[in-house]
Amino acid sequence: MSWLDILRTAFHALRGNWMRSALTSLGVIIGIAAVIVMVSVGQGTQREIDKLVAGLGAQRLDISPGAGRGPGGGARMSASSFFTLTEGDARAIAEDIPEVQYVSAVLRGSTQVVFAENNASTNWQGVEPDFFEINGWQVNQGQRFEADDYGGNSRSVIIGDTVRRTLFGEDSGIGQSIRLGRSSFTVVASLSPKGPGGFGQDQDDVVLVPLQTARRRLLGMNLPPGAVMQIALTVTDVRDLDYVQGEVESLLRQRHGIRPGADDDFNVRNISQMVATRNATTRMMSKMLGAVAGICLVVGGIGIMNIMLVSVTERIREIGLRMAVGAGPSDVRRQFMMEALLISMIGGVIGIAIGIGGALLVGKFSDLAIALNLKVVGLAAAFSIITGLFFGYYPARKASMLDPIEALRQ
């Protein structure tokens, strides 16, 4: 028999009992769909992690105020109401730890920004010169702050791309006067767009203000003298990150007079540790989904083997007749192998369609990132073929080994 005859015969055999064939392929369908969704979610999450690293910097440390104790050793106060970091801390880190490359103290807040009839709620950040290098900000139009702007009397601001489009449309806005809260400022530059950050926030919805200007004109008396809300720094060599973290913690404990065994009044966040945690979570999720997909494929394969064995038992007389009119064991084996392969391949095609659709739905209706990959689709198709061949071989071999005379007596 030619391969075309074998394919035609197998197709007619499956069509004669199509409901059983469809139910048999259900395990393969679920397994292939699970593989595609699993890998799409895993690769999408990994892409978001890479974006997070690019946005935050793999060589960066962020220091924020920690919970401390009130006067007289009373109850602990929240970090938001207990300002423990100062500009002096930032200068000490820059001067005493040579492995540190850039350091910037930061103030931040949110307010209404207004230009003519356009207004929006936005975030502002009071920054020092190194802030641009730490965060990878590039000026699209205009110029950065001059050295004199950091003295405290400047009214210059640099706006993010979202703020620029909201207030000025397609214009740069440079030279225009805008109002932040109750104070007027002049736009001296606009930033190149960055897009969404690693946590989904709009990085371009920001206004940068010199640190001392932010302290005097945007915060007023709401902050103790010299206090800052954050200190950001980067190291020259990423291999020194853990060492620098330890040095920073030791230096700040010394400056803040923290006794041995007492709690720190600051928190140091290591971006690489965050990334490692998210990577571990992603790997665990991928392994769990992979286990589910593997189990579904095995169950589907066992279902194919079971149904094919039942089919062999039901069709013993047919097999005997085929052998009696000249079909050899190899022809019978190829026929049953083709039937198993067709069941698996049809299930694979349906599973691929469901997997792609499911991945797109997950990306649309959840916060999970999705990255479809044609290689994954090809791999899923290969899995479906391998499943059919592996689990269809034993029933096909059993059918080919039947004695024609004994088969005709059934």
N, C-alpha and C positions, 0 to 999 in steps of 0.2 A: 504493500500500500504506500502511496506517496504521502508526503507531509500534508498536502492539501486535502487528500481524502481523509486522513486522520483528523485534521482540524474540523472538517465538515461533519464527520461522524460524532466527534466529541461535542460539537456545538448542538447538534440535534438531540444528543442524549441529555444534555443539561437543560435544553429548552423543554423537553418532555416532562421535566420535574423542576420547573423554574423556581417555585416557592422554596423547596428544600435547598436548592442551590443558593438562593438569595440569603436564606438564614445561615447557611454554612459560611458564606463569605463575610458575615457580620463581624466576627472577631478580627478578621484582617482589616476591615473598614475602620473599626475603632482603633486598632493598633497603629495603622498608617496615619490616620488623622491626629492621633495623640503625638506621634513622632514629629509631625510638621508643626503643630502648635507648640510643642515643647521646645524645639530648636528655635523657632521664631521668637518665642518669649525670651529664651536664654540669650540669643544673639542681640536682641533689642535691648535687653537689660545691660549686657556688656557694653553696647554702644553708648548707653546713657552713662555708665560708669566712666568710660573713656572721656566722655564730654565733661563729666564732673571733674576729672583729674585735670583736663585742659583748662577748665574755667577757674578752678581753685588753686591749681599749682601743686605738683607732687613734692616740691621742695619748701612747702610753706607750713608755718605754725601760726595759729590764731590764739591769742590770749584774751580772756574775758574775765570780768570780775566774778568772784565766787562768793558763796554765802558766807558771811562772817557773823560775829557776835556783836550785839549792841553794847553800849557803854556799860562798863562794870561787869562784863562777862555775862550779860543776860541772854535772853532767847535769841536764837539765830534769826538773822534778817535775810530777806531774799536778795539775790544778786542784783535785781533791778533797782533796789533802794539802798544799796550799800556799795558806794563807788570806792574801789580799792586800788585801781590802777591810775597812774599819773604820767604826765609827759616826761618826768624825770626817770621813770622806769624805762620808758622807750629809749631815752638817751643813754642810760646805763647799759642796756642790752647792746646798743650799737657800739659803745666804747669798750666794753669789757669782754665781749665774746667775738673774737676775730673771725670765726667761721660764719658769722651772720653777714649776709650780703646787703639786704635792704630792710629797713624798719620804718613803720609809720604808725603813729597814734591816730585813732579814729574816733570821731563823734558822729552820731547819726540820729535821724528822726524822720518824721513824715509831716507834710504840711500841704497847703494849697498853693499851687503855682499859677500865676495869672499874667496874661498878656492880652491887652485890649478886651475883646469879648470872649476870648478863649481862656479856659481854666481847667485844671485837673488836679487831682490829689496825687502826689508823688513822694518819693523818698529822697532825702538829701543826706550827704555824707561830708563831714568836715575832715579834711585830709592834709597830710604833709607831702613833700615832694616825692618820696619813695613810693607812695601809694600807687602811682601809675605803673611802675615796674612790677610791683608785687602782684597786682591784679591784671596785668597785661592790657591795660587800657591804651588805645592809640587815638590820637586826635585826628579827626577826619578833616575838619576845617578850622582855621584859627590857630591859636598858640596856647601852650600851657600857661599856668600861672607864672608870673615873674617872681623873683626872689623877694621883692618888696611886698608882694601880695600876701605873704605869710605873716606880716607884722601885725595884722589885726584890724587895720583901717580900710582894707580893700573891700570893694563891692563887686568884685569880679566873680563870675560863676561859669562853669562848664557844664553843658547839658548833654544827657544821653539822647540816643536817636529817637526813642519813643516820645520823650518830652518835646524834642524839636518838631517832630511831625504833628504832635497835638497842638502846639502853640503856633507854629509858623508854616505848617504844610510842607511844601517843597523848598522853601527858603532856608538858609542856614541860620538865620536869627542873630548872627554876629553883629554886635553893636547895639542891639535892641535892649530896652529896659524891661525887666520882668519883676514881678513881686513874689517873694517867698514869705508867706505869712504876712507880717506887717512891714517888712523891709523891702526896699527896692535894690535890685542888683543889675549889673550889665553883663550880657552874654559875651564872652571872649572866645569861645570855641565850642565845637560840638564833637562828640565822641563817635568813633567808628562803631557800627552796630555789632553786638555780640550774640543776640538771640536769647532763647531760653537758657537758664542755668541748669545745673545738674539736679536741682530740686524742683524744677518747673517754673521758677520765678522769672519775671522779665528783667534781665540784667540791664536793659537799656532805659528802664523807667527810673532814672536817677539824675540828681543834680549834685555836682561836686562843688564844694565851697572850701576855701582855705580854713584850716583848723581854727585859728584864733578868731576869724570872722564869724564862723559858726558859733563859737563859744559866746561872743559878745552880742551878736545880732539875732541869733535863732534860739539860743537857750537861755540867755540872760542869767538870772540868779538861780536857775533850776539845778545847777551843777556846782559842786565844791570847786574852789580855785585849783586849777591844774589837773583836775580829774579828767579821765578819758573813759570811753565805753569799751574800747578794744585796742589791742596792739597787734598788728600783723607784721610778720617778718618772713623772709626767705633765706635759705642757706646757699652758700656757693656750691657745695657738693651734696647731692641728695644722700650720699652715704653717711654724712655727718648729722642727719636730721635727728636721730634718736639721741646722739651725744649732746647736740645743741638743746634739745628739749630738757634734758637733765640739767644742763648748765643754767638755762633760763629759770627753771624751777628753783634751783639752789640760790641763784642771785636774787630772785624776788622774795624768797623766804627770808633771806638776810636783810634786804632793804625794808621789808615790812615787819621785821622783828618777831617772826613766828618762832615759837619755842619748839624744840624737838618733840615729836609726837602730836603736836597740835595740827588741826586741819588747816589746809591752805585757804587763803582768802582770794584765790584766783583759780581759773581753769585754763589748762593748755590743751588745745585741740590739735592733734597731729592728723593732717589730711591723709597721709599714707595709711594710717591705722583705720580711718574711716573707709577708705577704698578697699583695704584688705578684708574688712568685715563684710562689706557689700559683695565682694567677690566670693567670699565663703558662703554667704547666703544664696547667691545665684547658683553656685555649684551644687549646693544641697538641693535647691529647688529643681535643678536640671536632673539630678540623679533620681529624685523622687518621681518626676514625670517620666524619665527614661524607664524606670522600673515598671510603671503603669503601662507604658507603651509596649515594653518587652513582654509583660504578662499577657496583654491582649493579643499580641502576635502569636505567642505560644498557644494560647487557648484557641485562637483562630486556626492555627495549624493542626492542632489536635482534632478540632471539629472537622476539618477537611479530611484528615486521615480516617476518622470514624465514619463519616458519610461515604467515603470511597470504599471502605471495607464493607459497609452495608450494601453499596451498589454492586460490589463484586459478588456478594452472596445472592442478591436478587437476580443477577444476570448470568448465573452459571451456565444455564442452557444456551443463552446467546453466545457466550464465550466458546462453548463446545461447538456450536454450529459454525462460528467463524473459523475455528481451527480445522473443522472437518472439511471446509471448502477451500483450504489452502493458506489461511493466515498462520503465520509462525508466532512463537512466543514473543519475539521482539515487536511484532505488529500489535499484539494485545497490550504489551507493556507500554508502548508508545501511546496507544489510545487512552489508556487510563491515566498515564502521566499528563497527557494533553488536557484531559478533563480537569484534573487537579490544578493544572497550571492556569486554565481558563478561569476557574472559580477564584483563584488567588489574584489573578491579574485584574479581573473585573472588580473584585473587592478593593484592589489597590487603586484603580482609577477613581472609584467612588470615594475612597478614603482620602485621596489627594485633593479632590474637589471640596470635600467637607473640611479637611484640614486647612486649606487656604482660606475658605470662607470663615471658618472658626477663628483663625488667627486675625483676620481683618475685623471681625466682630469684637474680639478681645481688645484690639487696639482702639476701636471706636468707643466702646462702652466702659472701658476701665482705664486706670492710670498706668497700666503696664505698657512698656514700649515694645513694638513688634518690628522685626526685620526679616522679611521673607527672602529666601535664598533659593535660586534655581538648583543649586547643587543638592540642597536638602530634598527637593522634589524628586530629583533623579535618584538619590539614595533611597527614598521611600519606595519608588518604583522597583528598584533592585531588590529591596527587602521583600516586596510582594512576590516577585518571581522566585526568589530563593525559598520563601516559605512554601510555595506551591510545589517546587521540585523536591524539597527535603521531606515534607510530610506526605507527598503523593507517591513517593518511590515504593514504600513497603506494600500498599494496596496493589499498585501496578505489578510489582514483582510476584505477589501472591496470585494475581489473576493469570499471569503468564505461565505459572508453574502448574496450572490445573491439567489434569489428564483429560483429553478430549472425550474419550469413551465414558469415563465416569461423569463428566460434565453433561453429556447427552442423556444419561440415565436420570438426571434430576427432574 
